[in-house]
Amino acid sequence: MAMFTYGVACALDEVSREAPIVLRGGIDQICETAAQIGYQAIELQMRDPQRFDWRDIRRVGDQAGLKFAAIATGREFVENGLCLISDDPAGRRAAIDRLKLHIDMAAFIGAMVIVGSMRSKISDFSRFDHYLGLLTEAKLELAEYAEGKNVVILVENILASTSNYLNTMRQVTDYVHRLNRPNILVHLDTYSMLMEDNDIAAAVEYCASKLAYVHFADSARLFPGGGNVDFKTFMKALRKAGYRGYVTTECVPLPDEYACAKNGLDYLRALEECIRIESALVR
């Protein structure tokens, strides 16, 4: 039995080659490839959920035996400029309203919603409390909207170069505790942790009670096993913390989409077997 439920990051429309999205194309092609490789779930990275037929997406996923792990919303900021801490009230409202559409779609297909990059950077740290307050207002409104639809909102740790606050797992976990909403939980990203957290096992343990989602990516955003990250440490820490949820590969599609998806999953499964053998030897 697998330690985790493995997912793969996907996009249903054209996206930059450099984006950390593994599989790209139509929902039929994506689900066929993901299922063939052995994934159990897919993550949809979307910039506008209104552009797609939700019913068809759910139908194809169900037929392929795949779950929908999460909807990632970072493209709404990167490509559409929607930001939850914008100085423009109309801009903030547009960002919140667009996220409510993502929540509607998530409720329909049975997914969580990642709200990460849309928090952007704080431009003036002398007004830190003001901008964090804007983010908190937005998160609480979204949580209330999502609660009635049984959708979980995920707060992700992000590199300081992308978002200059809520970077470490401790910071994100403390913030989620302060929000104190049952459907706002923590999302762990290994790529960001490598730069922002100095003790991986301790960071995983710290966030364990609120942890609901995990992204795996190797150094340079390569597939797990394609760089120099010690994923065994991550997997052991997650297992020790009692995490049994989704682990999704969010990587640049190198050397190509199929090889990236397959190599990453094969490597993680091989690591699982190593961990099981090591555990049996120390008994």
Secondary structure, DSSP 8 states (H G I E B T S, - for coil): --SSEEEEEEESS---TTSS--EES-HHHHHHHHHHHT-SEEEEE-S-GGGS-HHHHHHHHHHTT-EEEEEE-HHHHHTT---TT-SSHHHHHHHHHHHHHHHHHHHHHT-EEE--GGG---S-GGGHHHHHHHHHHHHHHHHHHHHTTT--EEEE---TTT-SSS-SHHHHHHHHHHH--TTEEEEEEHHHHHHH-S-HHHHHHHHGGGEEEEEE--GGG--TTSSS--HHHHHHHHHHTT--SEEEE-----S-HHHHHHHHHHHHHHHHHHHHHHHHHT-
